[in-house]
Amino acid sequence: MTRRQGCALLSAITALIVGLSAALYIGISAGDGSAGSRDTFAGGRGSHNSAAPASTGVWVGTWATSPSGAEPGTGRTGMAGRSVRNVVHTSVGGTSARITLSNLYGTQPLVVTHATVAVAAGHGTAAADPGTLRRITFGGSTRVVIPAGRQAVSDAVRIPVPADGDVLVTTYSPSSSGPVTFHKFARQTSYAAPGDHAADADGTAYTEHTSYWRYLTALDVLGNQADGTVVVLGDSLTDGMTSTPGTNRRWTDVLADRLRGAADAGRDVPRYGVVNAGISGNRVLVDGLGRPPENISGLKRFSRDALGHANVKVVVIDLGVNDIMRPDVAPTPGAVLDGLRTLVRQAHARGAKVVGATLMPFGGHRGYTPARDAVRQQVNAVIRAGKVFDAVVDFDAALRDPYDPRRLLPRYDCGDHLHPSDAGYRKMAEVFDLDDLKGSAPAQL
């Protein structure tokens, strides 16, 4: 073999290896939306995405929400011919971003022909900082088709995303996908407008205000401000159902502020983004109604809503009170604990640490009975004994009335004797030991 022939053979082998590697990468990227992979379905392949980031860093979740069901009144037309501008609040910043869109409750493919991301011009506005408005692509195309029941992750786009700031994510769909996949209790005002106004920096067209998040389920950032993601899986107590709207006073928001402030002050704490996977009314064991069921159980949604986010290091679980309170006959403590342990095993299989919360009291609420409270207290006793989670945050002890432990302390009670006030949510975040977020190796339970 001549030297020229040898070089040609080497070049051919190299090209083959590169081609196989690229094919393998594409195959891994198009996952089923669970266990850390996400579906990406592009409506067409365009040229190379010029918005792809050149910088290095780590992908982490800065904001997320869990799809809770199909938006009422959207079954026939969805949001066809309308622009949806979601307002979300970040936990950490970055130099590039990507989004996840969900058509989980759609009955037809969701076609998005125009999507943008921008930093909000201020608080409580649909207007964007015009210098930050960026077009979003999917697989290099401005058009994406998301089959019913699936989700899609965008390409990365260069944009300076601030920590503790508002970001606008806008989508335009020309045709109906059937029911709109949404998150019901956003506690945040978002917007909609007739026609394609995804590229509008000013918010004048966005005259429709909504308390929902539509289609959007995650905002990830690339950068060096954080090393991983904390996902908080919970019910209405995590969803922040009774917190003051538009103020970011859910306990997860306060936790993100504490974690970021401690890191900035030089404390030895992890630099993590915090994302909220709470759904009001959620239970560990039982789905909600409908086909597909709304309010999917913690067991069924854990892979997608907890482990499916970017670079998950820790999962915080605050679930179980609805399992005890909502049915006519409460499950046994063992059934609830077995469900929680199943979630822990799944997290450990992914190398994620799990912090679990005790269940707070609900004396005085219409769902209270002494028998149900006895189940709650038995579950809490096992959690406190360290027989379920790697670490424990004792929300029950922090918020209960010391003179009547079956109830919330009045200043932490929103008034319905189940959900906290803003002060109660802040207390939940304040009693969380930031050192419990260190490490990712599962404990031997």
C-alpha positions in Angstrom: 0.0 0.0 0.0 1.4 3.4 -1.0 1.5 6.3 1.4 -1.2 8.1 -0.6 -3.5 5.0 -0.4 -2.9 4.8 3.3 -3.9 8.4 3.9 -7.0 7.9 1.8 -8.0 4.8 3.8 -7.4 6.7 7.1 -9.6 9.6 5.9 -12.4 7.2 4.9 -12.3 5.5 8.3 -12.3 8.8 10.1 -15.3 10.0 8.0 -17.2 6.8 8.8 -16.5 7.2 12.6 -17.7 10.8 12.5 -20.9 9.8 10.6 -21.7 7.0 13.0 -21.1 9.3 16.0 -23.5 11.8 14.5 -26.2 9.2 13.9 -25.8 7.9 17.5 -26.1 11.5 18.9 -29.3 12.1 16.9 -30.8 8.8 18.1 -30.1 9.6 21.8 -31.5 13.1 21.5 -34.9 11.9 20.2 -36.0 10.1 23.4 -39.4 9.4 24.9 -39.4 12.4 27.3 -38.5 10.3 30.3 -35.5 9.5 32.4 -33.7 12.6 31.2 -34.4 12.4 27.5 -36.8 14.7 25.6 -38.6 14.4 22.3 -37.7 16.7 19.5 -39.8 16.7 16.3 -38.9 19.2 13.7 -41.3 20.1 10.9 -38.3 20.4 8.5 -34.6 20.7 8.5 -33.1 24.1 7.7 -29.6 25.4 7.5 -27.2 25.2 10.5 -28.7 27.0 13.5 -26.6 30.2 13.7 -28.0 30.8 17.2 -26.2 27.8 18.6 -24.0 28.8 21.5 -20.3 29.0 21.1 -19.7 29.4 24.9 -19.1 26.6 27.3 -20.9 25.8 30.5 -23.4 23.5 32.0 -27.1 23.1 31.0 -29.4 23.5 34.0 -33.0 24.2 34.6 -33.8 27.8 35.6 -37.6 27.5 35.5 -40.1 24.7 34.9 -43.7 23.8 35.4 -45.6 20.5 35.1 -48.5 20.1 32.6 -51.6 19.7 34.8 -54.3 19.1 32.2 -56.2 20.4 29.2 -57.3 24.0 29.3 -61.2 24.3 29.5 -62.8 25.7 26.4 -59.9 24.9 24.0 -61.1 21.5 22.8 -62.2 22.6 19.3 -59.8 25.4 18.3 -57.0 25.3 20.8 -55.0 28.6 20.4 -55.1 28.5 16.6 -54.2 31.8 15.0 -53.1 33.3 18.3 -49.8 34.2 19.9 -49.2 33.0 23.4 -46.6 35.0 25.5 -45.7 33.1 28.7 -44.0 35.0 31.5 -41.7 32.9 33.7 -39.3 33.8 36.5 -35.7 32.5 36.5 -33.8 31.1 39.4 -30.3 31.3 37.8 -28.9 33.0 34.7 -26.9 31.9 31.7 -25.6 32.9 28.3 -27.9 30.7 26.2 -31.3 29.2 26.6 -33.6 26.5 25.2 -37.2 25.7 25.8 -39.5 22.7 26.1 -43.0 22.7 24.6 -45.6 20.1 25.5 -48.6 18.8 23.6 -49.4 16.2 26.3 -53.1 16.9 26.2 -53.5 17.7 22.6 -55.6 15.5 20.3 -53.8 16.6 17.1 -50.3 17.6 16.2 -49.3 21.0 17.6 -47.8 23.1 14.8 -45.7 26.1 16.0 -44.4 28.3 13.1 -42.9 31.1 15.1 -41.4 31.2 18.6 -39.2 33.7 20.4 -37.6 34.3 23.7 -36.7 37.6 25.3 -36.0 39.2 28.7 -39.0 41.1 29.9 -38.7 44.9 29.8 -40.0 45.1 33.4 -42.1 43.4 35.9 -45.8 42.7 35.1 -45.5 43.5 31.4 -45.8 41.8 28.0 -43.2 44.1 26.6 -39.7 42.7 25.9 -36.3 44.3 26.1 -35.9 44.7 22.3 -32.2 44.1 22.5 -32.8 40.6 23.8 -35.5 39.3 21.5 -34.4 36.1 19.8 -36.0 33.7 17.3 -36.2 30.1 18.5 -35.6 27.1 16.2 -36.1 23.4 16.4 -33.6 21.2 14.6 -32.6 24.3 12.6 -36.2 25.0 11.5 -38.5 27.8 12.6 -41.4 25.3 12.4 -41.9 22.4 14.7 -44.7 19.8 14.7 -45.3 18.1 18.1 -47.5 15.0 18.0 -50.3 14.6 20.4 -49.1 13.4 23.8 -45.4 14.4 23.1 -43.1 17.3 23.7 -40.2 19.0 21.9 -37.0 20.7 23.0 -35.7 23.7 21.0 -32.2 24.4 19.7 -30.0 26.6 21.9 -30.2 30.3 21.3 -27.7 32.9 22.5 -29.4 35.3 25.0 -28.2 36.8 28.2 -30.7 35.4 30.7 -30.6 37.1 34.1 -30.9 35.3 37.4 -34.1 36.3 39.4 -35.6 37.9 36.4 -38.6 37.6 34.1 -38.3 36.0 30.7 -41.0 36.0 27.9 -41.4 32.9 25.7 -43.8 33.4 22.8 -45.3 30.8 20.4 -47.6 31.2 17.5 -49.7 28.3 16.2 -51.6 28.8 12.9 -53.9 25.7 13.4 -55.6 23.9 16.2 -54.1 21.0 18.1 -57.2 20.4 20.1 -57.1 21.0 23.9 -54.2 23.2 25.0 -51.8 21.7 27.4 -51.5 24.1 30.4 -50.6 24.6 34.0 -53.6 25.9 35.8 -52.3 27.7 38.9 -49.4 29.7 37.5 -49.8 32.6 40.1 -48.3 34.7 37.3 -50.0 36.8 34.6 -49.2 35.8 31.0 -50.6 37.1 27.8 -52.2 36.2 24.4 -52.9 38.1 21.2 -54.7 37.4 17.9 -52.4 36.9 15.0 -48.6 36.4 14.8 -47.0 38.8 17.2 -44.2 36.6 18.4 -41.6 39.1 17.2 -43.2 42.1 18.8 -41.0 43.7 21.4 -43.8 46.0 22.6 -46.7 44.4 24.3 -49.5 46.5 22.9 -51.1 43.6 21.0 -51.2 41.4 24.1 -54.6 42.5 25.4 -55.6 39.1 26.8 -54.4 38.4 30.3 -54.3 34.8 31.6 -53.4 33.1 34.9 -52.2 30.0 33.0 -49.0 28.8 31.5 -49.7 27.3 28.1 -47.5 24.7 26.2 -44.3 25.8 27.8 -42.9 23.4 30.5 -39.2 24.2 30.8 -36.6 26.9 30.3 -33.0 25.8 30.6 -29.9 27.9 30.5 -26.3 27.3 29.6 -23.6 29.0 31.5 -21.3 29.0 34.5 -23.7 30.4 37.2 -24.9 26.9 38.2 -23.7 23.3 38.3 -26.9 21.4 38.4 -30.7 21.5 39.0 -32.9 21.0 42.1 -36.4 19.7 41.2 -39.2 20.1 43.7 -42.0 17.6 43.2 -45.1 18.4 45.1 -48.8 19.4 45.2 -50.5 22.8 45.8 -48.2 23.5 48.7 -45.3 23.5 46.2 -47.4 25.0 43.4 -47.8 28.0 45.7 -51.6 28.0 45.1 -52.4 30.6 47.8 -49.3 32.8 47.4 -49.8 36.4 46.2 -50.0 36.3 42.4 -47.2 38.0 40.4 -44.8 38.3 43.4 -42.8 35.0 43.2 -43.5 34.0 46.8 -43.8 30.3 46.4 -41.5 28.5 48.8 -39.4 27.3 45.9 -38.8 30.9 44.8 -37.6 31.8 48.2 -35.4 28.7 48.3 -33.8 29.8 45.0 -33.2 33.2 46.4 -31.6 31.8 49.5 -29.4 29.4 47.6 -28.2 32.0 45.1 -27.6 34.6 47.9 -25.6 32.0 50.0 -23.4 31.1 47.0 -22.8 34.8 46.2 -21.8 35.4 49.8 -19.1 32.7 49.5 -20.8 30.0 51.5 -20.0 26.4 50.7 -23.3 25.5 49.1 -24.1 24.0 45.7 -24.8 26.4 42.8 -28.1 25.0 41.6 -31.1 26.2 39.6 -34.4 25.5 41.3 -37.4 24.3 39.3 -41.0 23.8 40.5 -42.8 20.6 39.6 -45.8 21.1 41.8 -49.3 20.4 40.6 -52.3 21.4 42.8 -54.2 18.4 44.1 -51.4 16.0 43.1 -51.2 12.6 44.8 -48.4 10.0 45.1 -50.6 7.0 44.2 -53.7 8.0 42.2 -54.2 9.9 38.9 -56.9 12.5 38.4 -59.8 12.0 36.0 -59.9 12.0 32.2 -58.1 10.3 29.3 -55.3 10.9 29.4 -55.7 11.6 33.1 -55.2 15.1 34.3 -53.1 15.6 37.4 -51.1 12.4 36.8 -49.9 10.7 40.0 -46.4 11.3 41.4 -45.5 7.7 40.6 -46.4 8.1 36.9 -45.0 11.6 36.3 -41.8 11.3 38.3 -39.6 10.2 35.4 -40.8 13.1 33.2 -41.4 15.9 35.7 -38.6 15.3 38.1 -35.8 13.3 36.4 -36.5 14.6 32.9 -34.9 18.0 33.6 -31.4 19.1 32.8 -28.5 17.9 35.0 -30.7 17.0 38.0 -28.7 16.6 41.2 -31.3 16.7 43.9 -35.1 16.0 44.0 -37.1 17.4 46.8 -40.4 15.5 47.4 -43.3 17.1 49.3 -46.3 14.8 48.5 -48.7 12.7 50.4 -51.2 14.9 52.1 -53.8 14.7 49.2 -53.5 10.9 49.3 -54.6 11.0 52.9 -57.1 13.8 52.8 -59.0 13.4 49.5 -60.4 9.8 49.3 -63.4 8.6 51.4 -61.1 6.1 53.0 -57.5 7.1 53.5 -54.8 4.7 52.4 -52.7 3.0 55.0 -49.5 4.7 56.1 -47.6 1.8 54.5 -49.2 2.4 51.1 -48.1 6.1 51.1 -44.6 5.3 52.3 -44.2 2.5 49.7 -45.1 5.0 47.0 -42.6 7.5 48.3 -39.9 4.9 48.5 -40.5 3.9 44.9 -39.8 7.5 43.9 -36.6 7.5 45.9 -35.4 4.3 44.2 -36.0 5.8 40.8 -34.0 8.9 41.8 -31.2 6.9 43.2 -31.0 4.9 40.0 -30.1 8.2 38.3 -27.6 9.2 41.0 -29.8 12.0 42.4 -30.1 12.7 46.1 -33.6 13.0 47.6 -34.7 15.3 50.3 -38.2 14.6 51.6 -40.7 16.8 53.6 -42.9 15.9 56.5 -46.6 16.4 55.8 -48.1 19.6 57.3 -51.2 19.6 59.5 -54.7 20.4 58.1 -56.8 20.6 61.2 -59.8 22.9 60.6 -59.9 22.1 56.9 -63.1 20.4 55.5 -61.0 17.3 54.7 -59.8 16.8 58.3 -60.8 13.9 60.4 -58.9 12.4 63.4 -58.4 9.2 61.5 -56.8 10.9 58.6 -54.5 13.0 60.9 -53.4 9.7 62.5 -52.3 8.4 59.1 -50.4 11.7 58.5 -48.6 11.5 61.8 -47.6 7.8 61.2 -46.2 8.7 57.8 -44.3 11.6 59.4 -42.8 9.4 62.1 -41.3 7.1 59.6 -40.0 10.0 57.5 -38.4 11.6 60.6 -36.8 8.3 61.5 -34.8 8.5 58.3 -36.4 5.4 56.7 -37.6 7.0 53.5 -35.4 9.9 52.2 -31.7 10.8 52.2 -32.4 14.0 54.2 -35.6 15.5 55.8 -37.0 19.0 55.9 -39.6 19.1 58.8 -42.3 21.4 57.4 -44.7 20.0 59.9 -42.7 21.0 62.9 -41.9 24.4 61.5 -45.4 25.5 60.6 -47.7 23.8 63.1 -49.3 25.5 66.0 -47.4 24.4 69.2 -50.6 24.7 71.2 -52.6 22.6 68.7 -50.3 20.5 66.5 -53.2 19.4 64.3 -53.4 22.9 62.9 -51.1 25.4 61.2 -49.9 28.3 63.2 -52.4 31.2 62.4 -49.7 33.5 60.9 -48.7 30.8 58.6 -52.2 29.9 57.6 -53.8 31.5 54.4 -57.2 31.0 56.1 -58.3 27.7 54.7 -56.3 25.7 57.3 -54.4 23.7 54.6 -52.4 26.1 52.5 -49.7 28.5 53.9 -49.8 32.3 53.7 -46.9 34.2 52.1 -45.3 34.1 55.5 -45.8 30.4 55.7 -44.2 29.8 52.3 -41.3 31.9 53.4 -40.9 29.9 56.6 -40.9 26.6 54.6 -37.9 27.9 52.6 -36.1 29.3 55.6 -36.1 26.0 57.5 -34.7 24.1 54.5 -31.1 23.3 55.3 -29.0 24.3 52.3 -26.3 21.8 53.3 -28.8 19.0 52.5 -28.4 19.8 48.9 -24.7 18.8 48.9 -23.7 15.5 47.4 -25.5 13.3 44.9 -24.7 9.7 45.9 -27.8 7.9 47.2 -27.7 6.9 50.9 -28.0 3.3 51.9 -31.5 3.1 53.3 
